[in-house]
Amino acid sequence: QVTFVQSGGGLVQPGGSLRLSCRASTIPNGEFEMGWYRQAPGQQRELVATVTTSRQTNYADSVKGRFIISRDNSLSVNLLMNNLQPNDTALYYCNMQVGSRAFWGQGTQVTVSS
């Protein structure tokens, strides 16, 4: 079982920046992927960005050029969010994908509002 400690998030004005961090309790052997997903009220959970153990990244079209995902080490993943907009408001979840198994953090609220 993998658990996570998420930090960051909060309230920011449009155009502002926030940084999310996530640290896993353990890592599996072999290749795995870590990333961030988000879920807005009344919406399905959607991919934001992912990064593999070989540091290949993948971004949702809606955040390309604004968000940057990075890994400090094997256990931690960060998400720098720039030029935030109201439609970025959501609960952001840290994720680890090991083959077909998915592990989720508890969620961190990001609210973009003036």
C-alpha positions as CSV (number, residue, x, y, z in Angstrom):
1,Q,0.0,0.0,0.0
2,V,1.3,3.5,-0.9
3,T,0.2,6.6,0.9
4,F,1.0,10.2,0.1
5,V,1.5,13.5,1.8
6,Q,0.3,16.4,-0.3
7,S,1.0,20.0,0.3
8,G,0.5,23.3,-1.4
9,G,-2.6,24.6,-3.0
10,G,-4.9,27.3,-1.7
11,L,-6.6,30.5,-3.1
12,V,-4.9,32.6,-5.8
13,Q,-6.0,35.3,-8.1
14,P,-6.2,34.8,-11.9
15,G,-2.8,35.0,-13.4
16,G,-1.1,33.8,-10.2
17,S,1.0,30.8,-9.4
18,L,0.9,27.9,-7.0
19,R,3.1,24.9,-6.3
20,L,1.8,21.5,-5.3
21,S,4.1,18.8,-3.8
22,C,3.5,15.2,-3.1
23,R,5.7,12.7,-1.3
24,A,5.0,8.9,-1.4
25,S,5.6,6.6,1.5
26,T,7.3,4.0,-0.6
27,I,8.1,3.2,-4.2
28,P,7.7,0.0,-6.1
29,N,10.4,-1.9,-7.9
30,G,10.7,-1.2,-11.6
31,E,9.0,1.4,-13.8
32,F,6.1,3.5,-12.5
33,E,4.5,6.8,-13.2
34,M,3.6,9.7,-10.8
35,G,1.4,12.6,-11.6
36,W,-1.4,14.9,-10.9
37,Y,-5.1,14.7,-11.7
38,R,-7.9,17.1,-10.8
39,Q,-11.6,17.0,-10.3
40,A,-13.9,20.1,-10.4
41,P,-17.4,20.0,-8.9
42,G,-19.7,18.1,-11.1
43,Q,-16.9,17.0,-13.4
44,Q,-15.0,13.7,-13.9
45,R,-11.5,13.4,-12.6
46,E,-9.0,14.3,-15.4
47,L,-5.3,14.1,-16.1
48,V,-3.2,17.2,-15.5
49,A,0.3,15.9,-15.9
50,T,2.4,12.8,-15.4
51,V,6.1,11.9,-15.3
52,T,7.7,8.5,-15.5
53,T,10.8,7.2,-13.7
54,S,12.8,8.1,-16.8
55,R,11.4,11.6,-16.5
56,Q,9.2,11.5,-19.6
57,T,6.4,14.0,-19.1
58,N,2.8,14.2,-20.4
59,Y,0.5,17.2,-20.1
60,A,-3.2,17.8,-20.7
61,D,-3.6,20.3,-23.6
62,S,-5.4,22.7,-21.2
63,V,-2.2,23.2,-19.1
64,K,0.6,22.9,-21.6
65,G,2.9,25.9,-21.4
66,R,1.5,26.9,-18.0
67,F,2.2,23.9,-15.7
68,I,5.5,22.1,-15.1
69,I,5.7,18.7,-13.4
70,S,9.0,17.6,-11.9
71,R,10.4,14.9,-9.6
72,D,12.8,15.8,-6.8
73,N,13.7,12.2,-6.2
74,S,12.1,8.8,-6.5
75,L,9.5,9.6,-3.8
76,S,8.4,13.1,-4.6
77,V,6.6,14.9,-7.4
78,N,5.8,18.6,-7.8
79,L,3.5,20.6,-9.9
80,L,4.3,24.3,-10.6
81,M,1.2,26.0,-11.9
82,N,1.6,29.4,-13.6
83,N,-1.0,31.8,-15.1
84,L,-3.8,30.1,-13.2
85,Q,-7.3,30.7,-14.4
86,P,-10.7,30.2,-12.8
87,N,-11.3,27.0,-14.8
88,D,-8.2,25.5,-13.1
89,T,-10.2,25.5,-9.8
90,A,-10.5,21.9,-8.6
91,L,-9.4,19.3,-6.1
92,Y,-5.9,18.1,-7.2
93,Y,-4.9,14.5,-6.5
94,C,-1.4,13.0,-6.5
95,N,-1.3,9.7,-8.3
96,M,1.1,6.8,-8.6
97,Q,0.5,4.3,-11.4
98,V,2.2,0.9,-11.2
99,G,1.1,-1.1,-14.1
100,S,-2.7,-1.4,-13.8
101,R,-2.7,-0.4,-10.1
102,A,-3.4,3.2,-9.1
103,F,-2.7,4.8,-5.8
104,W,-4.2,8.2,-4.9
105,G,-3.5,11.1,-2.5
106,Q,-6.1,12.7,-0.4
107,G,-6.5,15.7,-2.6
108,T,-5.6,19.4,-2.3
109,Q,-7.9,22.2,-3.1
110,V,-6.9,24.9,-5.6
111,T,-9.2,27.9,-6.0
112,V,-8.6,30.6,-8.6
113,S,-10.7,33.6,-8.0
114,S,-10.6,37.4,-7.9
